[in-house]
Amino acid sequence: MKAGCSAARVGYGEGVQSNYTVHNDCLEKIEQAAGRSLELQLFMDGRYGSFSTNRLEEKDLQTFISQAVAQTRLLAPEPARTLPSPERCYRGQTDLRQYDAELAAMPPEAQKALAFACANEVLGQHPQIIAVETSFGASTSSYYMMDSQGFYGETRQSQCSLSAEVSLKDKDEARPSAWWYEASLFLKDLAPEHCGHTALTRALAKLGPKKLPSGRYPIVVEASVASQLLSPLLAAMSGSAIQQKNSFLLDKLGQPVGTPLLRVLDRPHLCGAMGARLFDSEGVATREQKIFENGRLNTYFIDTYNANKLGMTPTIGGPSLLEWEGGEGQLPALLQSLGKGILITGFNGGNCNGATGDFSYGIEGFEIENGKQGAPISEMLISGNMLELWQRLCLVGQDARLCSSWRIPSLGFELMDCSGF
């Protein structure tokens, strides 16, 4: 501010992360990284500039700030860039309990041992195994942010994860593979048992795939990948997409965009959970809200910049911790309800047009026969339109994984276009 800014926001982050990767019975890779960074967002004379550095000695910072201010003066005016109204910003400091001191102090040998234990769970368990890769990762981070209007906020988090990928030899030289992972903010909640075995079981289920004829099939999307279908909806709700008229949800606010089973909550203040936060990247206070209520779209994610450009009331920069309201049963119950169709357990490429909602994705999974998981399928595409897709939502499970900030359960849809290659 002394250098001539009319307003400013400063963010400082630091973190440490490590990763141990085991290939078959050998430690293949060790990664260790520590970093810190200071970011300045400067507002002056209707202009805006964003700058970052990791050189944090006082004399270096003085030079960095003076140069950043001088460069901001050279930019074209951008009057829509402002700090949010102070009354919208978070005040106070609540501990969301997202930091694990035990994980932060975990010795390297213990981290390596978890990666090896996961690999040993799989090695030698089946003659068709050709490769097993497991990995354990841990990270801790802190972030502090303040602005010239008096906002101050801080976060402190930890996270650990264990993953396994198993590759098999199938007939015709095919190499089916499958993965699984577990993740948690706290080491005691990681539940590493059976991670490798689950990856092996999923890989074995892919042996001997068949091709289904093209047609219209009911589908169930497994909870582990269901977020792939929700992601385009959330992207279409962003302020930038709305402002650029690049959203298939333009002018849909307050209208039904799916069946009444589309019920998604944002629960940002859930203690001890991934994705929980007290404020967004602008310092705006988060709050619990129903994003989709009985199929109706209740909000857009409009930050201050896009709100100023649109002449709309700002909301929040994006979702925090998503939970599905309602739902019944685990995956087998959904398959039983559907009777016949396709179970999708993975997506292989594809895209969704943000302006129209038209999509096409490569899929892998299984045929659903007599309400049960049947033979694996290969080389198929699913295509359609997002608005039509969510109008066909007919089943919602209660099997969302808690190791993600998007807690999306398995979802069932009525007839969808599926094409064989």
N, C-alpha and C positions, 0 to 999 in steps of 0.2 A: 504494500500500500504506500509506503514511503517512496518507492520508486516511481509512483505515478499512476497506479491502477485505481480504478473506481470500485472494483470488487475483485475478490480472488478466492479460489479454493485450493487447498493443499492436501495431498494424500501421501502417506508414507507406508510402505509395506516391506516386510521382511519375512523370510521363510527358509526352512531347511527340508530337503526331501531326499530319500534314499530308495533304491530298488535293487533287489537281488533276483537274478534270473537263472533258473536251472534248466538245462537241456539234457533230457534223459537222466543220466546219473552224474553229470558234471556241472559245476558252477560256471556258467557261460559268461555272465556279465554282472558287474557291480557298478551302479551309478550313485553318485553322491553329489548333491548340489546345494549351495547356500547362496541366497541373493537378497538384495535390498534395493529399493528404488523410491525416489521422490518425484511426485508429479505435481506440476503447477498448472492451474487453469486460470488464465488472466482475462479480465474484462476491463476495457478502457476505451473511452470515446466511441462506444458502439461497436468496438472490435473485440475479437476473441482469439486467444491463442492457447495451445496446449503443449506442454514441454515436460520432459522427464530426464532424470539423471540418476546415476548411482555414485557420483562423486560428492560426498557429503561433508568434506572438510569445510569450515566456515569460509575460508578465503575462496575456495572453489565455488561455493554456493553464492557468494556475493557477486562474482563474475557471471555465473550462470543466470541469476535473476536479472541483472542489468541487461544482459544480452537478450533474454527472453522478452523483457519489456520493450526494448528497442525494436525487436523483430515484430512484435504484436502491432506496433504503430505503423508498420509497413503494410499490414493486411487490409483488405477491403472491409468496409463496415458490414457488420452482421448483427443488426439490432435485436434479432430474435434470441440471441444468446444472452441469457441472464441467469442469475442465481434464482432458485425457487423462492417463493414468498416465505419469510421466516416462520410464519405460523404453521406451515405445512411440514417443517423439519422436525426431526426427532429431538426430544429433550429428555435428559436423564441418562442413566446407565444401568441396564439390567443384564445380568449374567444369564445367557441362554445355555450355559453348561455344554459347550462344544469343544472343550480342551481337555486332553487326557495327559496328565503329567507322567503317568506310567509309560505311555507310548513315546513321549518325548525323550524319556531316559532309557528306552529299550536298546540293549547293546547289539552291535552288529552280528555277533554269533547267534543270538536268538532270532534275529530276522532271517538270517541265512538258513537256520534250522527249520523254520516254518516252510520256506520254499522247498527244501529237500523232503520234508515230511509229506508235503502235498504230492511231489513227484513219486515218492516211494509207495504211495497209496495206489498208484496206477501201474508202475513198471512191473512186468512179468505177469500181469493179470489176464492177458489174452494174447494168443499167438499172432494175431494180425496187427498188433501195435507196431508202428514203425518210428514214431517220434512222440515224445512227451515234453512239453514246455510249461514250466510253472514259474510264478513270479510273486514275490511279496514286496509291497511298497508301503512306505510310511512317510507322512509329511506333517509339519507343524507350521503355522503361519500366524502373523499378527498384522493388523492394518489399522491405521489411524487417519482420521480425516477431520478437517476443520475449514470453516470459511469465514469471511470478513463480516458476516452478519451475526456471528456468535454461535453457529452450529459447531458441535464437537461430538464425534462418535468413534468408537473403537470396537474391533472384533478380534477374537483369538480362537483359533480352531486347530484341530488335529484330525487326521484321517489315516486309516490303514486299509489295505486291500490285499486279497489273495486270489490269484487266478490260475487256471489250468487250461491247456489246450492239448487235445489228443488227436493224433493222425493215425489212420488205419490203412491197410492195404486191402483193396476190394478187387473183385474180378475186373477184367479188362483194364488193369493198371489204374483204376480210379483210386483217388486218395481222399476219402471222406474224412472230415475233421469236425470237431465240436469243441466248444469252450464253456467254461462256467466261472463265475467269480463270486466272491463275498467281500463286502466292504462295511466299514463302520467308523464312527468317530472315536470309539473307545476300543482298546485292545481286548478287554474282557468280553465285549459283545461280538467279536469277529466271527466266532463259530467256524473254525477252519476245517473241522471234520467233514469228510465226504465231499469236499470241493473237487478233488481229483476224481473220485469215484463217479460223481455226477457228470463230469466232462466225458469220462469213458463211456458211461451208460448212454449218453446222448450221441456219442460218435458211433457206437455199435448199432444204435437204432437206425442209422443212415445207410447201413450196408444193404446192397441190392436194391437201389431205387428203381421206381417204375415211372413211366410217363403217362399222365392223364390226358385225355382228349380235351381240346379247347371247349369251353362252355361256360355256363353260368352256374356257380356253386355257392352255397352258403359257406361262410368262413368263420373260423375262430382264430384270433391273434393272441398268441401266448403273452403272458404278462411281461416276460423278459424283454420283449421287443414292441409291445403295444404303443410305447411312446413315439415310435416312428410315425404313427398315424395321427397322433395328437399334435406333434410338432408343427405341421403346416398351419393348423388352426391358430396356434399361439403366435406364429410368425406373422400371420395375416392380421393380428390384433395390434401389432406394434405401431407406435406413432409414426415412424418413418414410412412404413408401408401405407398407412392411411394418408399421410401428407402427400406422398408421391402418387397416390391413386393406383398403387400396385398391390391391391388387396382384394381377394374375393369376398371379404367380409365388409367391404365398404358399404355404408348405409344399412348395415344389418343390426346395429345396436338396438337392444330391446326386442329383437325379433327371434323366433325359433330358428335355429340352424341345425338342429338334430332332434331325435326323438326325446321323449321325457326322461329316458335313461341317461342322457348326457347331463351329468351333475358333477361338476368339478369345483372344489374349494381351494382357496389359497390360505394356508395356515402358517404364516411366517413366524409366529411366536411360540411354536412347539419346541419346548426345551429338549436339548440333547438330540436333535434331529438334523440330518443333512438338509441344507437349503434354508434353514431358519435364519432370520436376520431381522434387525430392528429398523434398518434404514436401507434405502437403495443407493445407487452410485452418486446421487445428488444430495444425499442426506435426508431425503423425504421419508417421513415415518411410514413404515409398513402397517398394514392392518388386515385382519381376517375378512375375507369377502367370498361370495359365491360368484365365480367367474361364469360358469354355465349353470343355470338353474332350470331343471326340468326341460332342458333343450334350448332355453333362451340365452342369448348372449347378453351379459350384464355390463360389460366394461371393455374399454380398449386400454392398452398400456401406453399412455401419452406422457412423455417427459416434458419438462419445461420448455425446451427449445421447440419441439414440434407443436406443443400447445400454443405457443406464441405465433407460430407460422400459420396454424390452422384457425386461430381465434377460438379455441375450445378450452374447456376447463381441464387442467392437467390432472392426472391420476397418479400413476406410479411407473417407474421405468420398465418393469417386467415382473413376472411371477416369481415367487420365492419357493414355497414348499407346497406342491400340489397333492391333493388327496381326492379320491373319488368318493362321493357320498352315495351310500347304498351299495348294492351288489349282493349276490348270493352265490355261495358254493365255490369249490375249487375247480380246477380245470376239468377233471373227469366228469363232474356234474354238468358242465357246459357242453361237453362233447355228447353226453347222453341226451341232453335237451335238443341238440341240433340233429342228431341221428345220422346224417350223411353230409359230407362236404369236404372241406380242406382245413387242416390245422396248420397255421403259419408259425414257424419257430425262428425264422430269420429272413432278413431282406438283403438282397444282393444287388446293390446299385439301384439306379432309377432316380426319378426326380418328380417334383410337384411344381407346377406353374403358379407362382404366388398371386398373379393377377386374375387367373381364371379358376384356379383350384383343380385343373386337370392334372392327373398323376398317372405314372406308370412305374411299377417297382418289380424287380426280379424277386422271386420268393423261393424259399425252401421250407419243407415241412413234411406233413404226412396226410394221407387220405384218411378221412373219418368214415368208418364203416360200422353200422349197427351201434352207433353211439360210442365207439371206442377208437383209439388211435390205431390206424392200420399201417399199410406199407408206406415207406418213405417215397417222396416224389421229387423229381428234379426237372430243371429247365422249364420253369413256368413264369409267366408274368401276370400280375394283377393290375388292372387299369380302371379308370373311372374319373369321377369328379368328387372333390371333398364334400361339397354340400350334399350331394346325393348319397355319398357313403354314410354320413352321420345320420341321414334320414332313414337308413337301413339298420341302425344299431338296434339289436333285439335282445342281446344277452350281456350282462355285466357280472363278472366274478367278484370274489372277495379274497383274491390271492395276490394282491400287490406286494412287490418286494420292498422292504423297508431300507434297503441299502442304496437308495437314490433319493434325490430331491423331488423327483416326479414319481409318485406312488400310484402307478397306473395298473389296474388289474387286467386279467384276460378279458377280451371283448369279442362278442359274437355279432356277425352281420348277416342280413339276408342276402339273397342272390347277388353275386358280384361277377364281373367279367374276368375269366381266367384263361390265359392263352398258353398253349404249349409251343415250344420252339420248333 
